Amino acid sequence: MLSSITRFLRDEEGATAIEYGIIAGLISIAIVSVLPGVGTRLVTVFERIRDALPTAPAPAG
């Protein structure tokens, strides 16, 4: 019984999955914190493009 408990405590197989989960969580937090700023900049870029384009005349008929 003691050897089973010792073997269980030394088993590191699940540690890798937990580490990958922590890394994925940190990456998702970084993405969520950066996206609002990127979105604001993208809106500004598209507004500049819209303002730079000449107004097209309405199609006839």
CHARMM internal coordinates of N, CA and C (Angstrom, degrees):
IC EDIT
DIST 1 N 1 CA 1.4466
DIST 1 CA 1 C 1.5261
ANGL 1 N 1 CA 1 C 110.32
DIST 1 C 2 N 1.3281
ANGL 1 CA 1 C 2 N 116.89
DIHE 1 N 1 CA 1 C 2 N -43.20
DIST 2 N 2 CA 1.4547
ANGL 1 C 2 N 2 CA 121.25
DIHE 1 CA 1 C 2 N 2 CA 179.84
DIST 2 CA 2 C 1.5271
ANGL 2 N 2 CA 2 C 110.99
DIHE 1 C 2 N 2 CA 2 C -63.68
DIST 2 C 3 N 1.3299
ANGL 2 CA 2 C 3 N 116.55
DIHE 2 N 2 CA 2 C 3 N -37.28
DIST 3 N 3 CA 1.4663
ANGL 2 C 3 N 3 CA 119.26
DIHE 2 CA 2 C 3 N 3 CA 179.45
DIST 3 CA 3 C 1.5273
ANGL 3 N 3 CA 3 C 110.97
DIHE 2 C 3 N 3 CA 3 C -66.71
DIST 3 C 4 N 1.3194
ANGL 3 CA 3 C 4 N 118.34
DIHE 3 N 3 CA 3 C 4 N -33.93
DIST 4 N 4 CA 1.4653
ANGL 3 C 4 N 4 CA 121.65
DIHE 3 CA 3 C 4 N 4 CA 177.23
DIST 4 CA 4 C 1.5254
ANGL 4 N 4 CA 4 C 110.96
DIHE 3 C 4 N 4 CA 4 C -65.54
DIST 4 C 5 N 1.3128
ANGL 4 CA 4 C 5 N 116.21
DIHE 4 N 4 CA 4 C 5 N -42.39
DIST 5 N 5 CA 1.4704
ANGL 4 C 5 N 5 CA 120.56
DIHE 4 CA 4 C 5 N 5 CA 179.33
DIST 5 CA 5 C 1.5235
ANGL 5 N 5 CA 5 C 110.16
DIHE 4 C 5 N 5 CA 5 C -66.50
DIST 5 C 6 N 1.3117
ANGL 5 CA 5 C 6 N 116.82
DIHE 5 N 5 CA 5 C 6 N -42.54
DIST 6 N 6 CA 1.4600
ANGL 5 C 6 N 6 CA 120.98
DIHE 5 CA 5 C 6 N 6 CA 179.17
DIST 6 CA 6 C 1.5207
ANGL 6 N 6 CA 6 C 110.58
DIHE 5 C 6 N 6 CA 6 C -62.78
DIST 6 C 7 N 1.3295
ANGL 6 CA 6 C 7 N 116.67
DIHE 6 N 6 CA 6 C 7 N -43.71
DIST 7 N 7 CA 1.4631
ANGL 6 C 7 N 7 CA 121.04
DIHE 6 CA 6 C 7 N 7 CA 179.01
DIST 7 CA 7 C 1.5307
ANGL 7 N 7 CA 7 C 110.47
DIHE 6 C 7 N 7 CA 7 C -62.72
DIST 7 C 8 N 1.3312
ANGL 7 CA 7 C 8 N 116.99
DIHE 7 N 7 CA 7 C 8 N -40.38
DIST 8 N 8 CA 1.4621
ANGL 7 C 8 N 8 CA 121.29
DIHE 7 CA 7 C 8 N 8 CA 179.01
DIST 8 CA 8 C 1.5289
ANGL 8 N 8 CA 8 C 110.89
DIHE 7 C 8 N 8 CA 8 C -63.88
DIST 8 C 9 N 1.3071
ANGL 8 CA 8 C 9 N 117.85
DIHE 8 N 8 CA 8 C 9 N -41.47
DIST 9 N 9 CA 1.4614
ANGL 8 C 9 N 9 CA 121.20
DIHE 8 CA 8 C 9 N 9 CA -178.86
DIST 9 CA 9 C 1.5199
ANGL 9 N 9 CA 9 C 112.41
DIHE 8 C 9 N 9 CA 9 C -70.14
DIST 9 C 10 N 1.3248
ANGL 9 CA 9 C 10 N 117.19
DIHE 9 N 9 CA 9 C 10 N -28.20
DIST 10 N 10 CA 1.4659
ANGL 9 C 10 N 10 CA 120.79
DIHE 9 CA 9 C 10 N 10 CA 179.93
DIST 10 CA 10 C 1.5293
ANGL 10 N 10 CA 10 C 112.63
DIHE 9 C 10 N 10 CA 10 C -87.10
DIST 10 C 11 N 1.3114
ANGL 10 CA 10 C 11 N 117.61
DIHE 10 N 10 CA 10 C 11 N -12.07
DIST 11 N 11 CA 1.4649
ANGL 10 C 11 N 11 CA 121.55
DIHE 10 CA 10 C 11 N 11 CA -178.47
DIST 11 CA 11 C 1.5240
ANGL 11 N 11 CA 11 C 109.21
DIHE 10 C 11 N 11 CA 11 C -69.75
DIST 11 C 12 N 1.3300
ANGL 11 CA 11 C 12 N 116.35
DIHE 11 N 11 CA 11 C 12 N 122.23
DIST 12 N 12 CA 1.4615
ANGL 11 C 12 N 12 CA 121.72
DIHE 11 CA 11 C 12 N 12 CA -179.06
DIST 12 CA 12 C 1.5229
ANGL 12 N 12 CA 12 C 111.65
DIHE 11 C 12 N 12 CA 12 C -112.15
DIST 12 C 13 N 1.2918
ANGL 12 CA 12 C 13 N 118.49
DIHE 12 N 12 CA 12 C 13 N 15.39
DIST 13 N 13 CA 1.4558
ANGL 12 C 13 N 13 CA 121.55
DIHE 12 CA 12 C 13 N 13 CA -175.81
DIST 13 CA 13 C 1.5293
ANGL 13 N 13 CA 13 C 111.92
DIHE 12 C 13 N 13 CA 13 C -63.41
DIST 13 C 14 N 1.2989
ANGL 13 CA 13 C 14 N 118.74
DIHE 13 N 13 CA 13 C 14 N -40.87
DIST 14 N 14 CA 1.4593
ANGL 13 C 14 N 14 CA 121.92
DIHE 13 CA 13 C 14 N 14 CA -179.16
DIST 14 CA 14 C 1.5158
ANGL 14 N 14 CA 14 C 113.38
DIHE 13 C 14 N 14 CA 14 C -77.81
DIST 14 C 15 N 1.3147
ANGL 14 CA 14 C 15 N 118.04
DIHE 14 N 14 CA 14 C 15 N -14.68
DIST 15 N 15 CA 1.4656
ANGL 14 C 15 N 15 CA 121.14
DIHE 14 CA 14 C 15 N 15 CA -178.20
DIST 15 CA 15 C 1.5216
ANGL 15 N 15 CA 15 C 111.13
DIHE 14 C 15 N 15 CA 15 C -63.00
DIST 15 C 16 N 1.3165
ANGL 15 CA 15 C 16 N 117.24
DIHE 15 N 15 CA 15 C 16 N -36.53
DIST 16 N 16 CA 1.4591
ANGL 15 C 16 N 16 CA 120.25
DIHE 15 CA 15 C 16 N 16 CA -179.54
DIST 16 CA 16 C 1.5196
ANGL 16 N 16 CA 16 C 110.81
DIHE 15 C 16 N 16 CA 16 C -64.35
DIST 16 C 17 N 1.3062
ANGL 16 CA 16 C 17 N 117.67
DIHE 16 N 16 CA 16 C 17 N -42.02
DIST 17 N 17 CA 1.4596
ANGL 16 C 17 N 17 CA 120.72
DIHE 16 CA 16 C 17 N 17 CA 179.13
DIST 17 CA 17 C 1.5241
ANGL 17 N 17 CA 17 C 110.76
DIHE 16 C 17 N 17 CA 17 C -63.86
DIST 17 C 18 N 1.3063
ANGL 17 CA 17 C 18 N 117.52
DIHE 17 N 17 CA 17 C 18 N -39.54
DIST 18 N 18 CA 1.4591
ANGL 17 C 18 N 18 CA 120.75
DIHE 17 CA 17 C 18 N 18 CA 178.25
DIST 18 CA 18 C 1.5287
ANGL 18 N 18 CA 18 C 110.45
DIHE 17 C 18 N 18 CA 18 C -65.74
DIST 18 C 19 N 1.3191
ANGL 18 CA 18 C 19 N 116.81
DIHE 18 N 18 CA 18 C 19 N -41.00
DIST 19 N 19 CA 1.4629
ANGL 18 C 19 N 19 CA 120.27
DIHE 18 CA 18 C 19 N 19 CA 178.65
DIST 19 CA 19 C 1.5224
ANGL 19 N 19 CA 19 C 110.67
DIHE 18 C 19 N 19 CA 19 C -62.92
DIST 19 C 20 N 1.3344
ANGL 19 CA 19 C 20 N 117.51
DIHE 19 N 19 CA 19 C 20 N -43.62
DIST 20 N 20 CA 1.4609
ANGL 19 C 20 N 20 CA 120.15
DIHE 19 CA 19 C 20 N 20 CA 177.76
DIST 20 CA 20 C 1.5281
ANGL 20 N 20 CA 20 C 110.95
DIHE 19 C 20 N 20 CA 20 C -63.49
DIST 20 C 21 N 1.3098
ANGL 20 CA 20 C 21 N 117.60
DIHE 20 N 20 CA 20 C 21 N -36.42
DIST 21 N 21 CA 1.4653
ANGL 20 C 21 N 21 CA 120.84
DIHE 20 CA 20 C 21 N 21 CA 176.97
DIST 21 CA 21 C 1.5174
ANGL 21 N 21 CA 21 C 111.96
DIHE 20 C 21 N 21 CA 21 C -64.33
DIST 21 C 22 N 1.3186
ANGL 21 CA 21 C 22 N 116.52
DIHE 21 N 21 CA 21 C 22 N -41.51
DIST 22 N 22 CA 1.4680
ANGL 21 C 22 N 22 CA 120.75
DIHE 21 CA 21 C 22 N 22 CA 178.01
DIST 22 CA 22 C 1.5245
ANGL 22 N 22 CA 22 C 110.36
DIHE 21 C 22 N 22 CA 22 C -65.18
DIST 22 C 23 N 1.3177
ANGL 22 CA 22 C 23 N 117.09
DIHE 22 N 22 CA 22 C 23 N -42.78
DIST 23 N 23 CA 1.4664
ANGL 22 C 23 N 23 CA 120.73
DIHE 22 CA 22 C 23 N 23 CA 179.04
DIST 23 CA 23 C 1.5251
ANGL 23 N 23 CA 23 C 110.18
DIHE 22 C 23 N 23 CA 23 C -62.72
DIST 23 C 24 N 1.3366
ANGL 23 CA 23 C 24 N 117.40
DIHE 23 N 23 CA 23 C 24 N -44.59
DIST 24 N 24 CA 1.4611
ANGL 23 C 24 N 24 CA 120.48
DIHE 23 CA 23 C 24 N 24 CA 178.89
DIST 24 CA 24 C 1.5265
ANGL 24 N 24 CA 24 C 110.96
DIHE 23 C 24 N 24 CA 24 C -62.28
DIST 24 C 25 N 1.3132
ANGL 24 CA 24 C 25 N 117.63
DIHE 24 N 24 CA 24 C 25 N -38.86
DIST 25 N 25 CA 1.4603
ANGL 24 C 25 N 25 CA 121.02
DIHE 24 CA 24 C 25 N 25 CA 177.70
DIST 25 CA 25 C 1.5187
ANGL 25 N 25 CA 25 C 111.93
DIHE 24 C 25 N 25 CA 25 C -63.89
DIST 25 C 26 N 1.3167
ANGL 25 CA 25 C 26 N 117.27
DIHE 25 N 25 CA 25 C 26 N -43.39
DIST 26 N 26 CA 1.4648
ANGL 25 C 26 N 26 CA 120.92
DIHE 25 CA 25 C 26 N 26 CA 179.21
DIST 26 CA 26 C 1.5266
ANGL 26 N 26 CA 26 C 111.37
DIHE 25 C 26 N 26 CA 26 C -65.55
DIST 26 C 27 N 1.3262
ANGL 26 CA 26 C 27 N 116.77
DIHE 26 N 26 CA 26 C 27 N -39.61
DIST 27 N 27 CA 1.4644
ANGL 26 C 27 N 27 CA 120.08
DIHE 26 CA 26 C 27 N 27 CA 177.98
DIST 27 CA 27 C 1.5153
ANGL 27 N 27 CA 27 C 110.34
DIHE 26 C 27 N 27 CA 27 C -64.53
DIST 27 C 28 N 1.3319
ANGL 27 CA 27 C 28 N 117.80
DIHE 27 N 27 CA 27 C 28 N -41.73
DIST 28 N 28 CA 1.4666
ANGL 27 C 28 N 28 CA 119.98
DIHE 27 CA 27 C 28 N 28 CA -179.90
DIST 28 CA 28 C 1.5289
ANGL 28 N 28 CA 28 C 110.91
DIHE 27 C 28 N 28 CA 28 C -66.09
DIST 28 C 29 N 1.3186
ANGL 28 CA 28 C 29 N 117.93
DIHE 28 N 28 CA 28 C 29 N -36.66
DIST 29 N 29 CA 1.4680
ANGL 28 C 29 N 29 CA 120.38
DIHE 28 CA 28 C 29 N 29 CA 176.37
DIST 29 CA 29 C 1.5261
ANGL 29 N 29 CA 29 C 110.32
DIHE 28 C 29 N 29 CA 29 C -64.04
DIST 29 C 30 N 1.3226
ANGL 29 CA 29 C 30 N 117.26
DIHE 29 N 29 CA 29 C 30 N -41.44
DIST 30 N 30 CA 1.4648
ANGL 29 C 30 N 30 CA 120.69
DIHE 29 CA 29 C 30 N 30 CA 178.57
DIST 30 CA 30 C 1.5299
ANGL 30 N 30 CA 30 C 110.88
DIHE 29 C 30 N 30 CA 30 C -63.75
DIST 30 C 31 N 1.3267
ANGL 30 CA 30 C 31 N 116.98
DIHE 30 N 30 CA 30 C 31 N -42.57
DIST 31 N 31 CA 1.4630
ANGL 30 C 31 N 31 CA 120.36
DIHE 30 CA 30 C 31 N 31 CA -179.91
DIST 31 CA 31 C 1.5207
ANGL 31 N 31 CA 31 C 110.79
DIHE 30 C 31 N 31 CA 31 C -64.11
DIST 31 C 32 N 1.3175
ANGL 31 CA 31 C 32 N 117.38
DIHE 31 N 31 CA 31 C 32 N -45.36
DIST 32 N 32 CA 1.4642
ANGL 31 C 32 N 32 CA 121.26
DIHE 31 CA 31 C 32 N 32 CA -178.92
DIST 32 CA 32 C 1.5279
ANGL 32 N 32 CA 32 C 110.62
DIHE 31 C 32 N 32 CA 32 C -63.54
DIST 32 C 33 N 1.3154
ANGL 32 CA 32 C 33 N 118.25
DIHE 32 N 32 CA 32 C 33 N -34.55
DIST 33 N 33 CA 1.4622
ANGL 32 C 33 N 33 CA 119.83
DIHE 32 CA 32 C 33 N 33 CA -179.34
DIST 33 CA 33 C 1.5212
ANGL 33 N 33 CA 33 C 112.57
DIHE 32 C 33 N 33 CA 33 C -77.51
DIST 33 C 34 N 1.3380
ANGL 33 CA 33 C 34 N 118.65
DIHE 33 N 33 CA 33 C 34 N -23.68
DIST 34 N 34 CA 1.4628
ANGL 33 C 34 N 34 CA 121.84
DIHE 33 CA 33 C 34 N 34 CA -177.64
DIST 34 CA 34 C 1.5331
ANGL 34 N 34 CA 34 C 111.88
DIHE 33 C 34 N 34 CA 34 C -91.05
DIST 34 C 35 N 1.3089
ANGL 34 CA 34 C 35 N 118.53
DIHE 34 N 34 CA 34 C 35 N -31.69
DIST 35 N 35 CA 1.4684
ANGL 34 C 35 N 35 CA 121.39
DIHE 34 CA 34 C 35 N 35 CA -173.52
DIST 35 CA 35 C 1.5239
ANGL 35 N 35 CA 35 C 115.21
DIHE 34 C 35 N 35 CA 35 C -58.20
DIST 35 C 36 N 1.3076
ANGL 35 CA 35 C 36 N 121.57
DIHE 35 N 35 CA 35 C 36 N -41.57
DIST 36 N 36 CA 1.4707
ANGL 35 C 36 N 36 CA 118.66
DIHE 35 CA 35 C 36 N 36 CA 179.86
DIST 36 CA 36 C 1.5343
ANGL 36 N 36 CA 36 C 112.90
DIHE 35 C 36 N 36 CA 36 C -58.09
DIST 36 C 37 N 1.3035
ANGL 36 CA 36 C 37 N 117.88
DIHE 36 N 36 CA 36 C 37 N -40.17
DIST 37 N 37 CA 1.4651
ANGL 36 C 37 N 37 CA 120.91
DIHE 36 CA 36 C 37 N 37 CA 177.82
DIST 37 CA 37 C 1.5096
ANGL 37 N 37 CA 37 C 112.33
DIHE 36 C 37 N 37 CA 37 C -66.11
DIST 37 C 38 N 1.3202
ANGL 37 CA 37 C 38 N 116.73
DIHE 37 N 37 CA 37 C 38 N -39.13
DIST 38 N 38 CA 1.4619
ANGL 37 C 38 N 38 CA 121.04
DIHE 37 CA 37 C 38 N 38 CA 178.23
DIST 38 CA 38 C 1.5228
ANGL 38 N 38 CA 38 C 109.80
DIHE 37 C 38 N 38 CA 38 C -65.92
DIST 38 C 39 N 1.3278
ANGL 38 CA 38 C 39 N 116.86
DIHE 38 N 38 CA 38 C 39 N -41.17
DIST 39 N 39 CA 1.4609
ANGL 38 C 39 N 39 CA 120.59
DIHE 38 CA 38 C 39 N 39 CA 179.84
DIST 39 CA 39 C 1.5133
ANGL 39 N 39 CA 39 C 111.77
DIHE 38 C 39 N 39 CA 39 C -61.74
DIST 39 C 40 N 1.3178
ANGL 39 CA 39 C 40 N 117.44
DIHE 39 N 39 CA 39 C 40 N -42.38
DIST 40 N 40 CA 1.4610
ANGL 39 C 40 N 40 CA 121.77
DIHE 39 CA 39 C 40 N 40 CA 179.17
DIST 40 CA 40 C 1.5268
ANGL 40 N 40 CA 40 C 110.56
DIHE 39 C 40 N 40 CA 40 C -63.40
DIST 40 C 41 N 1.3114
ANGL 40 CA 40 C 41 N 116.91
DIHE 40 N 40 CA 40 C 41 N -42.67
DIST 41 N 41 CA 1.4686
ANGL 40 C 41 N 41 CA 120.52
DIHE 40 CA 40 C 41 N 41 CA 178.84
DIST 41 CA 41 C 1.5214
ANGL 41 N 41 CA 41 C 111.11
DIHE 40 C 41 N 41 CA 41 C -65.53
DIST 41 C 42 N 1.3177
ANGL 41 CA 41 C 42 N 116.77
DIHE 41 N 41 CA 41 C 42 N -38.39
DIST 42 N 42 CA 1.4631
ANGL 41 C 42 N 42 CA 120.11
DIHE 41 CA 41 C 42 N 42 CA 179.71
DIST 42 CA 42 C 1.5184
ANGL 42 N 42 CA 42 C 111.04
DIHE 41 C 42 N 42 CA 42 C -65.18
DIST 42 C 43 N 1.3241
ANGL 42 CA 42 C 43 N 117.53
DIHE 42 N 42 CA 42 C 43 N -40.64
DIST 43 N 43 CA 1.4640
ANGL 42 C 43 N 43 CA 121.10
DIHE 42 CA 42 C 43 N 43 CA 177.49
DIST 43 CA 43 C 1.5259
ANGL 43 N 43 CA 43 C 109.24
DIHE 42 C 43 N 43 CA 43 C -60.47
DIST 43 C 44 N 1.3127
ANGL 43 CA 43 C 44 N 116.84
DIHE 43 N 43 CA 43 C 44 N -42.50
DIST 44 N 44 CA 1.4674
ANGL 43 C 44 N 44 CA 120.75
DIHE 43 CA 43 C 44 N 44 CA 179.28
DIST 44 CA 44 C 1.5212
ANGL 44 N 44 CA 44 C 110.92
DIHE 43 C 44 N 44 CA 44 C -62.31
DIST 44 C 45 N 1.3069
ANGL 44 CA 44 C 45 N 117.78
DIHE 44 N 44 CA 44 C 45 N -42.78
DIST 45 N 45 CA 1.4634
ANGL 44 C 45 N 45 CA 121.64
DIHE 44 CA 44 C 45 N 45 CA 179.63
DIST 45 CA 45 C 1.5268
ANGL 45 N 45 CA 45 C 110.18
DIHE 44 C 45 N 45 CA 45 C -62.10
DIST 45 C 46 N 1.3218
ANGL 45 CA 45 C 46 N 117.78
DIHE 45 N 45 CA 45 C 46 N -47.00
DIST 46 N 46 CA 1.4570
ANGL 45 C 46 N 46 CA 120.28
DIHE 45 CA 45 C 46 N 46 CA -178.61
DIST 46 CA 46 C 1.5325
ANGL 46 N 46 CA 46 C 111.57
DIHE 45 C 46 N 46 CA 46 C -67.69
DIST 46 C 47 N 1.3101
ANGL 46 CA 46 C 47 N 117.63
DIHE 46 N 46 CA 46 C 47 N -32.87
DIST 47 N 47 CA 1.4729
ANGL 46 C 47 N 47 CA 119.81
DIHE 46 CA 46 C 47 N 47 CA 176.02
DIST 47 CA 47 C 1.5258
ANGL 47 N 47 CA 47 C 110.76
DIHE 46 C 47 N 47 CA 47 C -66.79
DIST 47 C 48 N 1.3219
ANGL 47 CA 47 C 48 N 117.30
DIHE 47 N 47 CA 47 C 48 N -39.17
DIST 48 N 48 CA 1.4720
ANGL 47 C 48 N 48 CA 120.14
DIHE 47 CA 47 C 48 N 48 CA 176.67
DIST 48 CA 48 C 1.5202
ANGL 48 N 48 CA 48 C 110.92
DIHE 47 C 48 N 48 CA 48 C -64.72
DIST 48 C 49 N 1.3095
ANGL 48 CA 48 C 49 N 117.26
DIHE 48 N 48 CA 48 C 49 N -40.75
DIST 49 N 49 CA 1.4633
ANGL 48 C 49 N 49 CA 120.75
DIHE 48 CA 48 C 49 N 49 CA 177.82
DIST 49 CA 49 C 1.5181
ANGL 49 N 49 CA 49 C 109.81
DIHE 48 C 49 N 49 CA 49 C -63.70
DIST 49 C 50 N 1.3293
ANGL 49 CA 49 C 50 N 117.18
DIHE 49 N 49 CA 49 C 50 N -45.35
DIST 50 N 50 CA 1.4661
ANGL 49 C 50 N 50 CA 121.50
DIHE 49 CA 49 C 50 N 50 CA 179.20
DIST 50 CA 50 C 1.5252
ANGL 50 N 50 CA 50 C 110.87
DIHE 49 C 50 N 50 CA 50 C -59.44
DIST 50 C 51 N 1.3170
ANGL 50 CA 50 C 51 N 116.71
DIHE 50 N 50 CA 50 C 51 N -44.03
DIST 51 N 51 CA 1.4615
ANGL 50 C 51 N 51 CA 120.35
DIHE 50 CA 50 C 51 N 51 CA -178.50
DIST 51 CA 51 C 1.5240
ANGL 51 N 51 CA 51 C 112.18
DIHE 50 C 51 N 51 CA 51 C -69.52
DIST 51 C 52 N 1.3405
ANGL 51 CA 51 C 52 N 117.56
DIHE 51 N 51 CA 51 C 52 N -28.35
DIST 52 N 52 CA 1.4572
ANGL 51 C 52 N 52 CA 120.88
DIHE 51 CA 51 C 52 N 52 CA -178.71
DIST 52 CA 52 C 1.5277
ANGL 52 N 52 CA 52 C 112.64
DIHE 51 C 52 N 52 CA 52 C -79.67
DIST 52 C 53 N 1.3253
ANGL 52 CA 52 C 53 N 117.37
DIHE 52 N 52 CA 52 C 53 N -22.73
DIST 53 N 53 CA 1.4623
ANGL 52 C 53 N 53 CA 119.94
DIHE 52 CA 52 C 53 N 53 CA -179.27
DIST 53 CA 53 C 1.5298
ANGL 53 N 53 CA 53 C 110.29
DIHE 52 C 53 N 53 CA 53 C -76.08
DIST 53 C 54 N 1.3263
ANGL 53 CA 53 C 54 N 115.73
DIHE 53 N 53 CA 53 C 54 N 138.84
DIST 54 N 54 CA 1.4635
ANGL 53 C 54 N 54 CA 117.56
DIHE 53 CA 53 C 54 N 54 CA 176.67
DIST 54 CA 54 C 1.5321
ANGL 54 N 54 CA 54 C 110.00
DIHE 53 C 54 N 54 CA 54 C -71.26
DIST 54 C 55 N 1.3095
ANGL 54 CA 54 C 55 N 115.94
DIHE 54 N 54 CA 54 C 55 N 152.29
DIST 55 N 55 CA 1.4536
ANGL 54 C 55 N 55 CA 120.55
DIHE 54 CA 54 C 55 N 55 CA 178.77
DIST 55 CA 55 C 1.5154
ANGL 55 N 55 CA 55 C 108.97
DIHE 54 C 55 N 55 CA 55 C -74.90
DIST 55 C 56 N 1.2883
ANGL 55 CA 55 C 56 N 117.01
DIHE 55 N 55 CA 55 C 56 N 127.73
DIST 56 N 56 CA 1.4630
ANGL 55 C 56 N 56 CA 121.83
DIHE 55 CA 55 C 56 N 56 CA -179.80
DIST 56 CA 56 C 1.5170
ANGL 56 N 56 CA 56 C 109.49
DIHE 55 C 56 N 56 CA 56 C -82.52
DIST 56 C 57 N 1.3247
ANGL 56 CA 56 C 57 N 117.75
DIHE 56 N 56 CA 56 C 57 N 140.99
DIST 57 N 57 CA 1.4596
ANGL 56 C 57 N 57 CA 119.24
DIHE 56 CA 56 C 57 N 57 CA 176.19
DIST 57 CA 57 C 1.5282
ANGL 57 N 57 CA 57 C 111.24
DIHE 56 C 57 N 57 CA 57 C -69.15
DIST 57 C 58 N 1.3016
ANGL 57 CA 57 C 58 N 116.40
DIHE 57 N 57 CA 57 C 58 N 152.30
DIST 58 N 58 CA 1.4643
ANGL 57 C 58 N 58 CA 120.33
DIHE 57 CA 57 C 58 N 58 CA 179.05
DIST 58 CA 58 C 1.5247
ANGL 58 N 58 CA 58 C 109.59
DIHE 57 C 58 N 58 CA 58 C -67.49
DIST 58 C 59 N 1.3262
ANGL 58 CA 58 C 59 N 117.83
DIHE 58 N 58 CA 58 C 59 N 142.79
DIST 59 N 59 CA 1.4660
ANGL 58 C 59 N 59 CA 120.05
DIHE 58 CA 58 C 59 N 59 CA -179.35
DIST 59 CA 59 C 1.5421
ANGL 59 N 59 CA 59 C 110.42
DIHE 58 C 59 N 59 CA 59 C -66.42
DIST 59 C 60 N 1.3089
ANGL 59 CA 59 C 60 N 115.12
DIHE 59 N 59 CA 59 C 60 N 145.97
DIST 60 N 60 CA 1.4667
ANGL 59 C 60 N 60 CA 120.49
DIHE 59 CA 59 C 60 N 60 CA -179.76
DIST 60 CA 60 C 1.5189
ANGL 60 N 60 CA 60 C 110.24
DIHE 59 C 60 N 60 CA 60 C -76.38
DIST 60 C 61 N 1.3312
ANGL 60 CA 60 C 61 N 115.35
DIHE 60 N 60 CA 60 C 61 N 138.76
DIST 61 N 61 CA 1.4229
ANGL 60 C 61 N 61 CA 125.22
DIHE 60 CA 60 C 61 N 61 CA 170.88
DIST 61 CA 61 C 1.4083
ANGL 61 N 61 CA 61 C 122.38
DIHE 60 C 61 N 61 CA 61 C 60.14
END
COOR INIT
IC SEED 1 N 1 CA 1 C
IC BUILD
